[in-house]
Amino acid sequence: MSCEPAPLSAQLDGRESRPAHRHLDSLSELPDKGRIEHIGYIQSVSYSAPNTPPRLTAVVVDQLAAATGRQRTVAHVKLLFMGQKQVPGIKPGVKIKYAGMVAPVDQVPSIFNPRYLIVPVSHGL
């Protein structure tokens, strides 16, 4: 018996080993449960109370509200960063690409510890 690891074999059927994320163009397409990927804007950020375990919560929407504010409820998802007091780049107004498993928490679509990427926004100057 050899202690050397067995060689890795390539998958020939074209499937990845990780489950695919469903890309959403709008949060109105958000499923109740499942893996998703979306690009949106952070509307708000909240922090856990001092005597509770650290958690940062970011609410993401498709588009930021105009200066006059929102007139109705819009589709949104909560990104929950468990064990984090701060997360670099996560602040209101930031455009973000994120992916993870969505599940309802208190009837609100939520993703725990999502993968994310801050998307640069060009300001036509």
MODELLER restraints for C-alpha pairs under 7 A, 6 or more apart:
rsr = mdl.restraints
at = mdl.atoms
rsr.add(forms.Gaussian(group=physical.xy_distance, feature=features.Distance(at['CA:21:A'], at['CA:35:A']), mean=4.84, stdev=0.5))
rsr.add(forms.Gaussian(group=physical.xy_distance, feature=features.Distance(at['CA:21:A'], at['CA:36:A']), mean=4.71, stdev=0.5))
rsr.add(forms.Gaussian(group=physical.xy_distance, feature=features.Distance(at['CA:21:A'], at['CA:37:A']), mean=5.79, stdev=0.5))
rsr.add(forms.Gaussian(group=physical.xy_distance, feature=features.Distance(at['CA:22:A'], at['CA:35:A']), mean=6.12, stdev=0.5))
rsr.add(forms.Gaussian(group=physical.xy_distance, feature=features.Distance(at['CA:22:A'], at['CA:36:A']), mean=4.59, stdev=0.5))
rsr.add(forms.Gaussian(group=physical.xy_distance, feature=features.Distance(at['CA:22:A'], at['CA:37:A']), mean=5.92, stdev=0.5))
rsr.add(forms.Gaussian(group=physical.xy_distance, feature=features.Distance(at['CA:23:A'], at['CA:36:A']), mean=5.82, stdev=0.5))
rsr.add(forms.Gaussian(group=physical.xy_distance, feature=features.Distance(at['CA:23:A'], at['CA:37:A']), mean=4.69, stdev=0.5))
rsr.add(forms.Gaussian(group=physical.xy_distance, feature=features.Distance(at['CA:23:A'], at['CA:38:A']), mean=5.94, stdev=0.5))
rsr.add(forms.Gaussian(group=physical.xy_distance, feature=features.Distance(at['CA:24:A'], at['CA:36:A']), mean=6.90, stdev=0.5))
rsr.add(forms.Gaussian(group=physical.xy_distance, feature=features.Distance(at['CA:24:A'], at['CA:37:A']), mean=6.13, stdev=0.5))
rsr.add(forms.Gaussian(group=physical.xy_distance, feature=features.Distance(at['CA:24:A'], at['CA:38:A']), mean=5.24, stdev=0.5))
rsr.add(forms.Gaussian(group=physical.xy_distance, feature=features.Distance(at['CA:25:A'], at['CA:38:A']), mean=6.76, stdev=0.5))
rsr.add(forms.Gaussian(group=physical.xy_distance, feature=features.Distance(at['CA:26:A'], at['CA:62:A']), mean=6.29, stdev=0.5))
rsr.add(forms.Gaussian(group=physical.xy_distance, feature=features.Distance(at['CA:27:A'], at['CA:62:A']), mean=6.47, stdev=0.5))
rsr.add(forms.Gaussian(group=physical.xy_distance, feature=features.Distance(at['CA:27:A'], at['CA:75:A']), mean=5.68, stdev=0.5))
rsr.add(forms.Gaussian(group=physical.xy_distance, feature=features.Distance(at['CA:27:A'], at['CA:76:A']), mean=6.41, stdev=0.5))
rsr.add(forms.Gaussian(group=physical.xy_distance, feature=features.Distance(at['CA:28:A'], at['CA:75:A']), mean=5.99, stdev=0.5))
rsr.add(forms.Gaussian(group=physical.xy_distance, feature=features.Distance(at['CA:32:A'], at['CA:103:A']), mean=6.21, stdev=0.5))
rsr.add(forms.Gaussian(group=physical.xy_distance, feature=features.Distance(at['CA:32:A'], at['CA:104:A']), mean=6.64, stdev=0.5))
rsr.add(forms.Gaussian(group=physical.xy_distance, feature=features.Distance(at['CA:33:A'], at['CA:102:A']), mean=5.18, stdev=0.5))
rsr.add(forms.Gaussian(group=physical.xy_distance, feature=features.Distance(at['CA:33:A'], at['CA:103:A']), mean=4.81, stdev=0.5))
rsr.add(forms.Gaussian(group=physical.xy_distance, feature=features.Distance(at['CA:34:A'], at['CA:101:A']), mean=5.39, stdev=0.5))
rsr.add(forms.Gaussian(group=physical.xy_distance, feature=features.Distance(at['CA:34:A'], at['CA:102:A']), mean=5.45, stdev=0.5))
rsr.add(forms.Gaussian(group=physical.xy_distance, feature=features.Distance(at['CA:35:A'], at['CA:100:A']), mean=5.43, stdev=0.5))
rsr.add(forms.Gaussian(group=physical.xy_distance, feature=features.Distance(at['CA:35:A'], at['CA:101:A']), mean=4.30, stdev=0.5))
rsr.add(forms.Gaussian(group=physical.xy_distance, feature=features.Distance(at['CA:35:A'], at['CA:102:A']), mean=6.11, stdev=0.5))
rsr.add(forms.Gaussian(group=physical.xy_distance, feature=features.Distance(at['CA:36:A'], at['CA:99:A']), mean=5.56, stdev=0.5))
rsr.add(forms.Gaussian(group=physical.xy_distance, feature=features.Distance(at['CA:36:A'], at['CA:100:A']), mean=5.73, stdev=0.5))
rsr.add(forms.Gaussian(group=physical.xy_distance, feature=features.Distance(at['CA:36:A'], at['CA:101:A']), mean=6.35, stdev=0.5))
rsr.add(forms.Gaussian(group=physical.xy_distance, feature=features.Distance(at['CA:36:A'], at['CA:102:A']), mean=6.87, stdev=0.5))
rsr.add(forms.Gaussian(group=physical.xy_distance, feature=features.Distance(at['CA:37:A'], at['CA:98:A']), mean=5.73, stdev=0.5))
rsr.add(forms.Gaussian(group=physical.xy_distance, feature=features.Distance(at['CA:37:A'], at['CA:99:A']), mean=4.22, stdev=0.5))
rsr.add(forms.Gaussian(group=physical.xy_distance, feature=features.Distance(at['CA:37:A'], at['CA:100:A']), mean=6.78, stdev=0.5))
rsr.add(forms.Gaussian(group=physical.xy_distance, feature=features.Distance(at['CA:38:A'], at['CA:97:A']), mean=5.75, stdev=0.5))
rsr.add(forms.Gaussian(group=physical.xy_distance, feature=features.Distance(at['CA:38:A'], at['CA:98:A']), mean=5.73, stdev=0.5))
rsr.add(forms.Gaussian(group=physical.xy_distance, feature=features.Distance(at['CA:38:A'], at['CA:99:A']), mean=6.57, stdev=0.5))
rsr.add(forms.Gaussian(group=physical.xy_distance, feature=features.Distance(at['CA:39:A'], at['CA:96:A']), mean=5.60, stdev=0.5))
rsr.add(forms.Gaussian(group=physical.xy_distance, feature=features.Distance(at['CA:39:A'], at['CA:97:A']), mean=4.24, stdev=0.5))
rsr.add(forms.Gaussian(group=physical.xy_distance, feature=features.Distance(at['CA:39:A'], at['CA:98:A']), mean=6.47, stdev=0.5))
rsr.add(forms.Gaussian(group=physical.xy_distance, feature=features.Distance(at['CA:40:A'], at['CA:60:A']), mean=6.09, stdev=0.5))
rsr.add(forms.Gaussian(group=physical.xy_distance, feature=features.Distance(at['CA:40:A'], at['CA:61:A']), mean=5.58, stdev=0.5))
rsr.add(forms.Gaussian(group=physical.xy_distance, feature=features.Distance(at['CA:40:A'], at['CA:62:A']), mean=4.70, stdev=0.5))
rsr.add(forms.Gaussian(group=physical.xy_distance, feature=features.Distance(at['CA:40:A'], at['CA:63:A']), mean=6.64, stdev=0.5))
rsr.add(forms.Gaussian(group=physical.xy_distance, feature=features.Distance(at['CA:40:A'], at['CA:95:A']), mean=5.72, stdev=0.5))
rsr.add(forms.Gaussian(group=physical.xy_distance, feature=features.Distance(at['CA:40:A'], at['CA:96:A']), mean=5.55, stdev=0.5))
rsr.add(forms.Gaussian(group=physical.xy_distance, feature=features.Distance(at['CA:40:A'], at['CA:97:A']), mean=6.55, stdev=0.5))
rsr.add(forms.Gaussian(group=physical.xy_distance, feature=features.Distance(at['CA:41:A'], at['CA:60:A']), mean=5.38, stdev=0.5))
rsr.add(forms.Gaussian(group=physical.xy_distance, feature=features.Distance(at['CA:41:A'], at['CA:61:A']), mean=5.46, stdev=0.5))
rsr.add(forms.Gaussian(group=physical.xy_distance, feature=features.Distance(at['CA:41:A'], at['CA:62:A']), mean=6.13, stdev=0.5))
rsr.add(forms.Gaussian(group=physical.xy_distance, feature=features.Distance(at['CA:41:A'], at['CA:63:A']), mean=6.13, stdev=0.5))
rsr.add(forms.Gaussian(group=physical.xy_distance, feature=features.Distance(at['CA:41:A'], at['CA:64:A']), mean=6.40, stdev=0.5))
rsr.add(forms.Gaussian(group=physical.xy_distance, feature=features.Distance(at['CA:41:A'], at['CA:93:A']), mean=6.01, stdev=0.5))
rsr.add(forms.Gaussian(group=physical.xy_distance, feature=features.Distance(at['CA:41:A'], at['CA:94:A']), mean=5.58, stdev=0.5))
rsr.add(forms.Gaussian(group=physical.xy_distance, feature=features.Distance(at['CA:41:A'], at['CA:95:A']), mean=4.42, stdev=0.5))
rsr.add(forms.Gaussian(group=physical.xy_distance, feature=features.Distance(at['CA:41:A'], at['CA:96:A']), mean=5.89, stdev=0.5))
rsr.add(forms.Gaussian(group=physical.xy_distance, feature=features.Distance(at['CA:42:A'], at['CA:58:A']), mean=6.38, stdev=0.5))
rsr.add(forms.Gaussian(group=physical.xy_distance, feature=features.Distance(at['CA:42:A'], at['CA:59:A']), mean=5.75, stdev=0.5))
rsr.add(forms.Gaussian(group=physical.xy_distance, feature=features.Distance(at['CA:42:A'], at['CA:60:A']), mean=4.48, stdev=0.5))
rsr.add(forms.Gaussian(group=physical.xy_distance, feature=features.Distance(at['CA:42:A'], at['CA:61:A']), mean=6.50, stdev=0.5))
rsr.add(forms.Gaussian(group=physical.xy_distance, feature=features.Distance(at['CA:42:A'], at['CA:91:A']), mean=6.61, stdev=0.5))
rsr.add(forms.Gaussian(group=physical.xy_distance, feature=features.Distance(at['CA:42:A'], at['CA:92:A']), mean=4.95, stdev=0.5))
rsr.add(forms.Gaussian(group=physical.xy_distance, feature=features.Distance(at['CA:42:A'], at['CA:93:A']), mean=5.36, stdev=0.5))
rsr.add(forms.Gaussian(group=physical.xy_distance, feature=features.Distance(at['CA:42:A'], at['CA:94:A']), mean=5.48, stdev=0.5))
rsr.add(forms.Gaussian(group=physical.xy_distance, feature=features.Distance(at['CA:42:A'], at['CA:95:A']), mean=6.52, stdev=0.5))
rsr.add(forms.Gaussian(group=physical.xy_distance, feature=features.Distance(at['CA:43:A'], at['CA:59:A']), mean=5.53, stdev=0.5))
rsr.add(forms.Gaussian(group=physical.xy_distance, feature=features.Distance(at['CA:43:A'], at['CA:60:A']), mean=5.57, stdev=0.5))
rsr.add(forms.Gaussian(group=physical.xy_distance, feature=features.Distance(at['CA:43:A'], at['CA:61:A']), mean=6.37, stdev=0.5))
rsr.add(forms.Gaussian(group=physical.xy_distance, feature=features.Distance(at['CA:43:A'], at['CA:64:A']), mean=6.54, stdev=0.5))
rsr.add(forms.Gaussian(group=physical.xy_distance, feature=features.Distance(at['CA:43:A'], at['CA:92:A']), mean=5.19, stdev=0.5))
rsr.add(forms.Gaussian(group=physical.xy_distance, feature=features.Distance(at['CA:43:A'], at['CA:93:A']), mean=6.10, stdev=0.5))
rsr.add(forms.Gaussian(group=physical.xy_distance, feature=features.Distance(at['CA:44:A'], at['CA:58:A']), mean=5.75, stdev=0.5))
rsr.add(forms.Gaussian(group=physical.xy_distance, feature=features.Distance(at['CA:44:A'], at['CA:59:A']), mean=5.33, stdev=0.5))
rsr.add(forms.Gaussian(group=physical.xy_distance, feature=features.Distance(at['CA:44:A'], at['CA:92:A']), mean=5.05, stdev=0.5))
rsr.add(forms.Gaussian(group=physical.xy_distance, feature=features.Distance(at['CA:45:A'], at['CA:57:A']), mean=5.62, stdev=0.5))
rsr.add(forms.Gaussian(group=physical.xy_distance, feature=features.Distance(at['CA:45:A'], at['CA:58:A']), mean=4.43, stdev=0.5))
rsr.add(forms.Gaussian(group=physical.xy_distance, feature=features.Distance(at['CA:45:A'], at['CA:59:A']), mean=6.43, stdev=0.5))
rsr.add(forms.Gaussian(group=physical.xy_distance, feature=features.Distance(at['CA:45:A'], at['CA:91:A']), mean=6.27, stdev=0.5))
rsr.add(forms.Gaussian(group=physical.xy_distance, feature=features.Distance(at['CA:45:A'], at['CA:92:A']), mean=6.41, stdev=0.5))
rsr.add(forms.Gaussian(group=physical.xy_distance, feature=features.Distance(at['CA:46:A'], at['CA:56:A']), mean=5.97, stdev=0.5))
rsr.add(forms.Gaussian(group=physical.xy_distance, feature=features.Distance(at['CA:46:A'], at['CA:57:A']), mean=5.21, stdev=0.5))
rsr.add(forms.Gaussian(group=physical.xy_distance, feature=features.Distance(at['CA:46:A'], at['CA:58:A']), mean=6.53, stdev=0.5))
rsr.add(forms.Gaussian(group=physical.xy_distance, feature=features.Distance(at['CA:47:A'], at['CA:55:A']), mean=6.08, stdev=0.5))
rsr.add(forms.Gaussian(group=physical.xy_distance, feature=features.Distance(at['CA:47:A'], at['CA:56:A']), mean=4.80, stdev=0.5))
rsr.add(forms.Gaussian(group=physical.xy_distance, feature=features.Distance(at['CA:47:A'], at['CA:57:A']), mean=6.34, stdev=0.5))
rsr.add(forms.Gaussian(group=physical.xy_distance, feature=features.Distance(at['CA:47:A'], at['CA:85:A']), mean=6.94, stdev=0.5))
rsr.add(forms.Gaussian(group=physical.xy_distance, feature=features.Distance(at['CA:48:A'], at['CA:54:A']), mean=5.81, stdev=0.5))
rsr.add(forms.Gaussian(group=physical.xy_distance, feature=features.Distance(at['CA:48:A'], at['CA:55:A']), mean=5.30, stdev=0.5))
rsr.add(forms.Gaussian(group=physical.xy_distance, feature=features.Distance(at['CA:48:A'], at['CA:56:A']), mean=6.48, stdev=0.5))
rsr.add(forms.Gaussian(group=physical.xy_distance, feature=features.Distance(at['CA:53:A'], at['CA:83:A']), mean=6.70, stdev=0.5))
rsr.add(forms.Gaussian(group=physical.xy_distance, feature=features.Distance(at['CA:54:A'], at['CA:82:A']), mean=6.52, stdev=0.5))
rsr.add(forms.Gaussian(group=physical.xy_distance, feature=features.Distance(at['CA:54:A'], at['CA:83:A']), mean=4.72, stdev=0.5))
rsr.add(forms.Gaussian(group=physical.xy_distance, feature=features.Distance(at['CA:54:A'], at['CA:84:A']), mean=5.30, stdev=0.5))
rsr.add(forms.Gaussian(group=physical.xy_distance, feature=features.Distance(at['CA:54:A'], at['CA:85:A']), mean=5.35, stdev=0.5))
rsr.add(forms.Gaussian(group=physical.xy_distance, feature=features.Distance(at['CA:55:A'], at['CA:80:A']), mean=6.86, stdev=0.5))
rsr.add(forms.Gaussian(group=physical.xy_distance, feature=features.Distance(at['CA:55:A'], at['CA:81:A']), mean=5.63, stdev=0.5))
rsr.add(forms.Gaussian(group=physical.xy_distance, feature=features.Distance(at['CA:55:A'], at['CA:82:A']), mean=4.65, stdev=0.5))
rsr.add(forms.Gaussian(group=physical.xy_distance, feature=features.Distance(at['CA:55:A'], at['CA:83:A']), mean=5.33, stdev=0.5))
rsr.add(forms.Gaussian(group=physical.xy_distance, feature=features.Distance(at['CA:55:A'], at['CA:84:A']), mean=5.11, stdev=0.5))
rsr.add(forms.Gaussian(group=physical.xy_distance, feature=features.Distance(at['CA:55:A'], at['CA:85:A']), mean=5.87, stdev=0.5))
rsr.add(forms.Gaussian(group=physical.xy_distance, feature=features.Distance(at['CA:56:A'], at['CA:80:A']), mean=5.99, stdev=0.5))
rsr.add(forms.Gaussian(group=physical.xy_distance, feature=features.Distance(at['CA:56:A'], at['CA:81:A']), mean=5.13, stdev=0.5))
rsr.add(forms.Gaussian(group=physical.xy_distance, feature=features.Distance(at['CA:56:A'], at['CA:82:A']), mean=6.69, stdev=0.5))
rsr.add(forms.Gaussian(group=physical.xy_distance, feature=features.Distance(at['CA:56:A'], at['CA:84:A']), mean=5.95, stdev=0.5))
rsr.add(forms.Gaussian(group=physical.xy_distance, feature=features.Distance(at['CA:56:A'], at['CA:85:A']), mean=5.92, stdev=0.5))
rsr.add(forms.Gaussian(group=physical.xy_distance, feature=features.Distance(at['CA:56:A'], at['CA:86:A']), mean=6.60, stdev=0.5))
rsr.add(forms.Gaussian(group=physical.xy_distance, feature=features.Distance(at['CA:57:A'], at['CA:78:A']), mean=6.52, stdev=0.5))
rsr.add(forms.Gaussian(group=physical.xy_distance, feature=features.Distance(at['CA:57:A'], at['CA:79:A']), mean=5.65, stdev=0.5))
rsr.add(forms.Gaussian(group=physical.xy_distance, feature=features.Distance(at['CA:57:A'], at['CA:80:A']), mean=4.67, stdev=0.5))
rsr.add(forms.Gaussian(group=physical.xy_distance, feature=features.Distance(at['CA:57:A'], at['CA:81:A']), mean=6.27, stdev=0.5))
rsr.add(forms.Gaussian(group=physical.xy_distance, feature=features.Distance(at['CA:58:A'], at['CA:78:A']), mean=5.67, stdev=0.5))
rsr.add(forms.Gaussian(group=physical.xy_distance, feature=features.Distance(at['CA:58:A'], at['CA:79:A']), mean=5.10, stdev=0.5))
rsr.add(forms.Gaussian(group=physical.xy_distance, feature=features.Distance(at['CA:58:A'], at['CA:80:A']), mean=6.63, stdev=0.5))
rsr.add(forms.Gaussian(group=physical.xy_distance, feature=features.Distance(at['CA:59:A'], at['CA:76:A']), mean=6.61, stdev=0.5))
rsr.add(forms.Gaussian(group=physical.xy_distance, feature=features.Distance(at['CA:59:A'], at['CA:77:A']), mean=5.82, stdev=0.5))
rsr.add(forms.Gaussian(group=physical.xy_distance, feature=features.Distance(at['CA:59:A'], at['CA:78:A']), mean=4.60, stdev=0.5))
rsr.add(forms.Gaussian(group=physical.xy_distance, feature=features.Distance(at['CA:59:A'], at['CA:79:A']), mean=6.33, stdev=0.5))
rsr.add(forms.Gaussian(group=physical.xy_distance, feature=features.Distance(at['CA:60:A'], at['CA:76:A']), mean=5.54, stdev=0.5))
rsr.add(forms.Gaussian(group=physical.xy_distance, feature=features.Distance(at['CA:60:A'], at['CA:77:A']), mean=5.40, stdev=0.5))
rsr.add(forms.Gaussian(group=physical.xy_distance, feature=features.Distance(at['CA:60:A'], at['CA:78:A']), mean=6.27, stdev=0.5))
rsr.add(forms.Gaussian(group=physical.xy_distance, feature=features.Distance(at['CA:61:A'], at['CA:75:A']), mean=6.50, stdev=0.5))
rsr.add(forms.Gaussian(group=physical.xy_distance, feature=features.Distance(at['CA:61:A'], at['CA:76:A']), mean=4.80, stdev=0.5))
rsr.add(forms.Gaussian(group=physical.xy_distance, feature=features.Distance(at['CA:61:A'], at['CA:77:A']), mean=6.90, stdev=0.5))
rsr.add(forms.Gaussian(group=physical.xy_distance, feature=features.Distance(at['CA:77:A'], at['CA:109:A']), mean=5.15, stdev=0.5))
rsr.add(forms.Gaussian(group=physical.xy_distance, feature=features.Distance(at['CA:77:A'], at['CA:110:A']), mean=5.55, stdev=0.5))
rsr.add(forms.Gaussian(group=physical.xy_distance, feature=features.Distance(at['CA:78:A'], at['CA:109:A']), mean=6.36, stdev=0.5))
rsr.add(forms.Gaussian(group=physical.xy_distance, feature=features.Distance(at['CA:78:A'], at['CA:110:A']), mean=4.56, stdev=0.5))
rsr.add(forms.Gaussian(group=physical.xy_distance, feature=features.Distance(at['CA:78:A'], at['CA:111:A']), mean=6.26, stdev=0.5))
rsr.add(forms.Gaussian(group=physical.xy_distance, feature=features.Distance(at['CA:79:A'], at['CA:110:A']), mean=5.85, stdev=0.5))
rsr.add(forms.Gaussian(group=physical.xy_distance, feature=features.Distance(at['CA:79:A'], at['CA:111:A']), mean=4.98, stdev=0.5))
rsr.add(forms.Gaussian(group=physical.xy_distance, feature=features.Distance(at['CA:79:A'], at['CA:112:A']), mean=6.12, stdev=0.5))
rsr.add(forms.Gaussian(group=physical.xy_distance, feature=features.Distance(at['CA:79:A'], at['CA:114:A']), mean=6.75, stdev=0.5))
rsr.add(forms.Gaussian(group=physical.xy_distance, feature=features.Distance(at['CA:80:A'], at['CA:111:A']), mean=6.01, stdev=0.5))
rsr.add(forms.Gaussian(group=physical.xy_distance, feature=features.Distance(at['CA:80:A'], at['CA:112:A']), mean=4.75, stdev=0.5))
rsr.add(forms.Gaussian(group=physical.xy_distance, feature=features.Distance(at['CA:80:A'], at['CA:113:A']), mean=5.81, stdev=0.5))
rsr.add(forms.Gaussian(group=physical.xy_distance, feature=features.Distance(at['CA:81:A'], at['CA:112:A']), mean=6.14, stdev=0.5))
rsr.add(forms.Gaussian(group=physical.xy_distance, feature=features.Distance(at['CA:81:A'], at['CA:113:A']), mean=4.76, stdev=0.5))
rsr.add(forms.Gaussian(group=physical.xy_distance, feature=features.Distance(at['CA:82:A'], at['CA:113:A']), mean=6.37, stdev=0.5))
rsr.add(forms.Gaussian(group=physical.xy_distance, feature=features.Distance(at['CA:89:A'], at['CA:118:A']), mean=6.94, stdev=0.5))
rsr.add(forms.Gaussian(group=physical.xy_distance, feature=features.Distance(at['CA:95:A'], at['CA:118:A']), mean=6.15, stdev=0.5))
rsr.add(forms.Gaussian(group=physical.xy_distance, feature=features.Distance(at['CA:95:A'], at['CA:119:A']), mean=5.34, stdev=0.5))
rsr.add(forms.Gaussian(group=physical.xy_distance, feature=features.Distance(at['CA:96:A'], at['CA:116:A']), mean=6.72, stdev=0.5))
rsr.add(forms.Gaussian(group=physical.xy_distance, feature=features.Distance(at['CA:96:A'], at['CA:117:A']), mean=5.77, stdev=0.5))
rsr.add(forms.Gaussian(group=physical.xy_distance, feature=features.Distance(at['CA:96:A'], at['CA:118:A']), mean=4.66, stdev=0.5))
rsr.add(forms.Gaussian(group=physical.xy_distance, feature=features.Distance(at['CA:96:A'], at['CA:119:A']), mean=5.32, stdev=0.5))
rsr.add(forms.Gaussian(group=physical.xy_distance, feature=features.Distance(at['CA:97:A'], at['CA:116:A']), mean=5.55, stdev=0.5))
rsr.add(forms.Gaussian(group=physical.xy_distance, feature=features.Distance(at['CA:97:A'], at['CA:117:A']), mean=5.15, stdev=0.5))
rsr.add(forms.Gaussian(group=physical.xy_distance, feature=features.Distance(at['CA:97:A'], at['CA:118:A']), mean=6.38, stdev=0.5))
rsr.add(forms.Gaussian(group=physical.xy_distance, feature=features.Distance(at['CA:97:A'], at['CA:119:A']), mean=6.53, stdev=0.5))
rsr.add(forms.Gaussian(group=physical.xy_distance, feature=features.Distance(at['CA:98:A'], at['CA:114:A']), mean=6.30, stdev=0.5))
rsr.add(forms.Gaussian(group=physical.xy_distance, feature=features.Distance(at['CA:98:A'], at['CA:115:A']), mean=5.51, stdev=0.5))
rsr.add(forms.Gaussian(group=physical.xy_distance, feature=features.Distance(at['CA:98:A'], at['CA:116:A']), mean=4.13, stdev=0.5))
rsr.add(forms.Gaussian(group=physical.xy_distance, feature=features.Distance(at['CA:98:A'], at['CA:117:A']), mean=6.34, stdev=0.5))
rsr.add(forms.Gaussian(group=physical.xy_distance, feature=features.Distance(at['CA:99:A'], at['CA:114:A']), mean=5.63, stdev=0.5))
rsr.add(forms.Gaussian(group=physical.xy_distance, feature=features.Distance(at['CA:99:A'], at['CA:115:A']), mean=5.30, stdev=0.5))
rsr.add(forms.Gaussian(group=physical.xy_distance, feature=features.Distance(at['CA:99:A'], at['CA:116:A']), mean=6.44, stdev=0.5))
rsr.add(forms.Gaussian(group=physical.xy_distance, feature=features.Distance(at['CA:100:A'], at['CA:111:A']), mean=6.06, stdev=0.5))
rsr.add(forms.Gaussian(group=physical.xy_distance, feature=features.Distance(at['CA:100:A'], at['CA:114:A']), mean=4.97, stdev=0.5))
rsr.add(forms.Gaussian(group=physical.xy_distance, feature=features.Distance(at['CA:100:A'], at['CA:115:A']), mean=6.42, stdev=0.5))
rsr.add(forms.Gaussian(group=physical.xy_distance, feature=features.Distance(at['CA:101:A'], at['CA:111:A']), mean=5.71, stdev=0.5))
rsr.add(forms.Gaussian(group=physical.xy_distance, feature=features.Distance(at['CA:102:A'], at['CA:109:A']), mean=6.16, stdev=0.5))
rsr.add(forms.Gaussian(group=physical.xy_distance, feature=features.Distance(at['CA:102:A'], at['CA:110:A']), mean=5.38, stdev=0.5))
rsr.add(forms.Gaussian(group=physical.xy_distance, feature=features.Distance(at['CA:102:A'], at['CA:111:A']), mean=4.84, stdev=0.5))
rsr.add(forms.Gaussian(group=physical.xy_distance, feature=features.Distance(at['CA:103:A'], at['CA:109:A']), mean=5.55, stdev=0.5))
rsr.add(forms.Gaussian(group=physical.xy_distance, feature=features.Distance(at['CA:103:A'], at['CA:110:A']), mean=5.46, stdev=0.5))
rsr.add(forms.Gaussian(group=physical.xy_distance, feature=features.Distance(at['CA:103:A'], at['CA:111:A']), mean=6.56, stdev=0.5))
rsr.add(forms.Gaussian(group=physical.xy_distance, feature=features.Distance(at['CA:104:A'], at['CA:110:A']), mean=5.80, stdev=0.5))
